[in-house]
Amino acid sequence: MTTEDTTSPLTGRIALVAGATRGAGRAMAVELGRAGATVYVTGRTTRERASEVGRNTETIEETAELVTAAGGTGIAVPTDHLEPEQVRALVARIDGEHGRLDILVNDLWGGEHLLVNAVFGKKSWETPLEDGLRILELGVRSHVITAALALPLLIRSDAPLHVEVTDGTAVYNRRYRENLYYDLAKNAPLRIAFGLGEELAEYGGTAVAVTPGFLRSEQMLAHFGVTEENWRDAIAQEPDFATAESPAYLARGIAALAADPGRAARWNGKSTSSAELAQTYGLTDVDGSRPDAWTYFEEVKFGDKEGTPDDYR
């Protein structure tokens, strides 16, 4: 790395978090900034305009300010990653300002509004086609466009890192993810990371797919009608929410991974989770716990092991 400062191990590093308006994307941008990085944060919701998600309570400008407040340099660039020309302009700006990119976090999604009413609980042929195709655009096409246009800048780094964010580990996602379109959207990043791992290896790079567990994102908290302060009140509605984690949990793991000089040998081409990263790097969530939702689901919810959600915190 460019510094031996253990408190700011990413000083001098240039990062792009694509999809940093809220949730895990925002938290990852902030933690990379806390480690000293310059972080470009992108998304479609700004203080002037909301995306199709329909939330204007979080914006990329606010995310950039949080990055800077944490100790990094946050730069907000409104970008629709389904528009190649907008992504080309973003990449050209980073190139012009820094000449390289060291860390690319592909956290693009923004399809939650399509899931409950249009997707979950429906067969593929019952799902409105336009909604299904939109899920593939948001969850797959946006990732491919961003990787294709940003990787030529990323490989200029002496240690390129490409992070694909999805929902579910490779092990868990061998299960059908409730709906064909959602299944495709959340398995594609696993294959993107695997494939890019092969391509980045000759550059000393790392491509890895990561997933949070049951995420206490702003949208999930709103869905249950709770806040971060009283999130446990939602367990009465959804007992599995007892395994929930804050966005900072995954973000701390990504910052540690980015600062790991041996990350290529450990992670390249693989799938991991917030819980595995926490165990590997000795991290905890903001409350001092170490939740592991995916192991709980695999072993207890869909397995034959006795246990409760609290056993997996």
Disulfide bonds with the S-S distance in Angstrom:
none
